[in-house]
Every structure is written in C-alpha cells, then in structure tokens.
Amino acid sequence: MYKPPLNQRVVYLIILGISAKLLIDTTIQLFNPFLTIIAAGVGISAVSLGGLVALRSLMGLSAPFIGTIADKIGYRKIMQLSLILSGTGMLLAGLSQNVVLFSIAIILTGIGHVGYTPNLHAYLSTKLPYKKRARGIGIIEYSWALAGIAGLFTAGFLIDLFSWRAPFIFFGILLLIVSIIYLTLPVTHLEKKETKLRSHKNSFFDLGRNSRSAWGTIIIQGLNLFAIMQVMIIHGGWLNIEYGLSPAYLGTIALIFGGTDLLASIYVSIAVDKIGKKKSVAIGVAGMTIGYILMPFLNTGLYLAVLGLIIPRIFFEFATVSNLALLTEQVPEQRGKVMSLSTTFGLMGITIASAIGPVSYYSNGVPGLALVSFGAGIISFILVILIVKDKDYTVNN
C-alpha cells in the first residue's frame, strides 16, 4: 500500500502546525498575565500598554488582503513569511531601548499573527473532509492551551530568572527556526485548484450564496474573542492587585488555565463532529456567557476567583474551535478569504477588548468586566441561533 512522503502526511502538518502555533499563541497571550510587569519594564502604564496591544490587534485589518495574496501565491509561503515577521518582531521587542522601537516590534508580531493562523486553517482544510474538520482543527488548537501550559509558564520563569525581555528574545529565536522548517511543506493539489476558483471572484467582500450565514459566523468570532479577552487582558493585574500574586505565581495560574484549555480542546476534537458544529458553538457561547455572570460572585478568594476565570475559558475554547470548523465550509470556494475575514473580526474584538478591559476593571472592578463580556455573549448567542447555518459541503470537496 502506497504511503505518501512524511512531509505530505496530515499528521506531519498537524505536528508542525501545533509547534509553530504554540509559539505564535504564546506571543499573543504573553501580555495577559504579565501586562503590568512588561509595562513597568518598557516604562509605560498598564493602560498605555493595553492600548499598544490593541494597536497590535488592529493589524487584523490587513488579514483579508494577506489572505488574497495567499490565494495567489499559496498558503505555505504566507505562513512562512508570517513566522519570520513574528520572530523578528519578538526579537526587536526584547532588544528595544525605547518605546518607539518596542511599538514597531509589537506591530510586526501582529502582522505575523494575522498572516499565519487563518492560512494554517485554510491549508489544513485542503487536507481534511468537512466531516473530520473539527477534529483536525481541534487538535491544531491544542496549541492555545499548550501556550498556557508550556509557553506562559516558561515566560514567567524567564522573567523571574532574567527580566521582562527574556521571553521576547527566546520565543523570537524559536519562531525564526520554525520558519525555516516550513520549507518542507508542499503546496497541495487542492490548494492550487481552489486558488484558480477564487481568482474569478469579482467583489472582495462578496461571499456568495451563503453570505448571510458566513458573515454571521465571522462576527461571532469577533464577539467571542472580545468577550474573553476583555477579561483576560487584565486578569493578571486583577490577581496581582487583589491577591498579591508574583510573576512566578501568575505563570503557574497560566499553567492551570492551559491545562483546562487543553482538556477542553481534546473534548472538542473528539465530540464536535458528532454533536454538530452549530450546536457546539451554541453550547460554547451559552456556557461562557453564564460564566461571565458568575465571576463577581466567585471573586471572594483566590481559588474561587481562578475558578471564575476557568469556567468561561473552557466554554470559549469549545465555541471557538467549533466556529472555526463552521467557517471553513461556509463558502468553500473562498475559504482563504473567509478565514482571513474571521481573523480580522477576531482581532478587532481583541483590539477593542485590550483598550476597554483595563478601563472596565479600574473603573468598576470585576462586575464591570463581567457585564461587558456578558453583553457580547448574548449578541453572539442570538447570531448563532438565528443566522448561522451548518451545512455539510463535503460532497463538493
């Protein structure tokens, strides 16, 4: 029986994808537990750094244009270039001696992120039928949890041992190494075929026959990310201010979060294809929305406060991976564009959350965070129920 070369097997892509996305996700999550510490090192306030993180996320506006280029030259090339940008940005941030250079470096990491993640999902989707798509994407998304287990724990250790600069330099070097390994990935036959199909589309924002559901699914991604990041961007400051946690302890909390995220991801990769993707999104959104309401009531001690953060994170993971699987087949002939638009809306949500989160907490405490995220969750749930469709396009693949 013929076996394709190792670099053409799905398992190789998944392993390489998890490895690279672990590094990318660590750079994205790095500011969550260490926002106040990094801000002090750079010489700016936590609110100002929150604004800079928002500016990084604003780079998501470039995602659809990057996706269009990927449709023309291939997903692998864009993924590799994105890893180079992210690695270079992290190194510059770690070596920067002023706020201007640090800001430019963070912007580079933002462009790298929006170029890498949607094209990884699009590339993987050319390898897997829709009925197995949630499993494949769910496994890839273990990286988000592993970023908390390995990435942020390592970052906390490096900050304690050296300084706030150490994790930027360390992860920057690793990203550049992985970008070289990406040369081993082939351009798939289906990717070439879909590139030709997409090149005939007339309108950049025209999502065709299923546009209402496609746009609904894209907006849900933005709302969910806004809701969770509005809390997570300041949770390190919250736990530091109210419970006196040091960087090492915040790294340990990140490790706990990563463990629960990983358990949620494993369950998603096993269950979503069986439960149904739309139903899974609805369950995830409902659970995280209820979790936000519980946060102020659980903020009576460190262990309960951490539990209050874990509940919405678990359901967020469930909702997000399910929604990504839905997105890949909303408009199969424009997959790269849809995934890129999803990233744009997601990062717009993170951009707004990064600016609002610190203000919500410093103004109204945990209840303020909970109320804002609850409102976003309600809107997301309405869209899932009334707008989004789940249809198996596997026969067209």
Sequence and secondary structure as in RCSB ss.txt:
>XXXX:A:sequence
MYKPPLNQRVVYLIILGISAKLLIDTTIQLFNPFLTIIAAGVGISAVSLGGLVALRSLMGLSAPFIGTIADKIGY
RKIMQLSLILSGTGMLLAGLSQNVVLFSIAIILTGIGHVGYTPNLHAYLSTKLPYKKRARGIGIIEYSWALAGIA
GLFTAGFLIDLFSWRAPFIFFGILLLIVSIIYLTLPVTHLEKKETKLRSHKNSFFDLGRNSRSAWGTIIIQGLNL
FAIMQVMIIHGGWLNIEYGLSPAYLGTIALIFGGTDLLASIYVSIAVDKIGKKKSVAIGVAGMTIGYILMPFLNT
GLYLAVLGLIIPRIFFEFATVSNLALLTEQVPEQRGKVMSLSTTFGLMGITIASAIGPVSYYSNGVPGLALVSFG
AGIISFILVILIVKDKDYTVNN
>XXXX:A:secstr
     GGGSHHHHHHHHHHHHHHHHHHHHTHHHHHHHHHHHHTS HHHHHHHHHHHHHGGGGHHHHHHHHHHH H
HHHHHHHHHHHHHHHHHHHH  SHHHHHHHHHHHHHHHHHHHHHHHHHHHTTS GGGHHHHHHHHTHHHHHIIII
IIHHHHHHHHHT TTHHHHHHHHHHHHHHHHGGG    HHHHHHHHHHTT   TT  GGGHHHHHHHHHHHHHHH
HHHHHHHHHHHHHHHHHH   HHHHHHHHHHHHHHHHHHHHHHHHHHHHH HHHHHHHHHHHHHHHHHHHHHHTT
SHHHHHHHHHHHHHHHHHHHHHHHHHHHTTSGGGHHHHHHHHHHHHHHHHHHHHHHHHHHHHHHHHHHHHHHHHH
HHHHHHHHHHHT      GGG 
